[in-house]
């Protein structure tokens, strides 16, 4: 099964040592490559940015 997190595709099964080792090696390769690392970090930072909410809590809880 494949999982995509922050633009990185992880392969294998959860809690499988060999798959974990391969995915960890891929992460290490990304960190060692400044260009790839910046792309991944931008994806993560964009996901963590606060998004404007068009409704207030009062609007959401208002009973009509």
C-alpha positions in Angstrom: 0.0 0.0 0.0 1.3 3.5 -0.8 0.8 6.6 1.3 1.5 10.2 0.2 2.5 12.6 2.9 3.9 16.1 2.2 4.4 15.1 -1.5 6.4 12.0 -0.6 5.1 8.6 -1.6 5.8 6.0 1.1 5.6 2.4 0.0 4.9 -0.8 1.9 3.0 -1.9 4.9 2.7 -0.2 8.3 5.0 -1.6 11.0 7.1 -3.5 8.5 10.8 -3.1 9.3 12.0 -3.4 5.7 9.5 -0.9 4.4 10.3 1.4 7.3 14.0 1.2 6.5 13.4 2.0 2.8 11.2 4.9 3.6 13.7 6.2 6.1 16.4 6.0 3.5 14.2 8.0 1.1 13.7 10.7 3.8 17.4 10.8 4.4 18.1 11.3 0.7 15.5 14.1 0.6 17.1 15.9 3.6 20.6 15.6 2.0 19.3 17.2 -1.3 18.6 20.9 -0.5 16.3 21.4 -3.5 14.1 18.4 -2.8 14.1 19.2 0.9 12.9 22.8 0.2 10.1 21.5 -1.9 8.9 19.1 0.8 9.3 21.7 3.6 7.3 24.2 1.5 4.5 21.6 1.2 4.5 21.0 5.0 4.7 24.8 5.8 1.8 25.5 3.5 -0.3 22.8 5.1 0.4 24.3 8.6 -0.5 27.9 7.7 -3.6 29.3 9.3 -6.5 29.4 6.9 -9.1 32.2 7.0 -12.4 31.0 8.3 -15.4 32.6 6.8 -17.7 31.8 9.7 -17.4 32.7 13.4 -18.1 30.2 16.2 -21.3 32.2 16.8 -22.4 31.8 13.2 -21.8 28.0 13.4 -23.8 27.6 16.7 -26.7 29.9 15.7 -30.0 28.1 15.8 -32.5 29.2 13.2 
